[in-house]
């Protein structure tokens, strides 16, 4: 199982609540529609504990794929003309300069 993890920071001037709402109501449904090779898609919205400093990101997103071919198919779509709609949407609420993308080999102990 291959997983892509993305740490995402919201754009300046957007509240954390606005970021989460847009991600859940607009961006996530769009991604699911355009990227059919995603096996599982989870958004982990960061919660800041009272009295602590806000972390450097607002969400840790996880995409699971059966294999590297599925990852490549998503990348191909994202970099194509069809993926422009996702790139345009990301530009409205994500600070892409602060985004961290990790490709990991997930191992689970049961």
Buried (B, 14 or more C-beta within 10 A) or exposed (E): EBBBBBBBBBBEEBEBEEBBEBBEEEBBEEBEEBBEBBEEEEBEBBEEEEEEEEEEBBBBBBBBBEEEEBBEBBBEBBEEEEBEEBEEBBEEBBBEEBBEEEEEEEEEEE
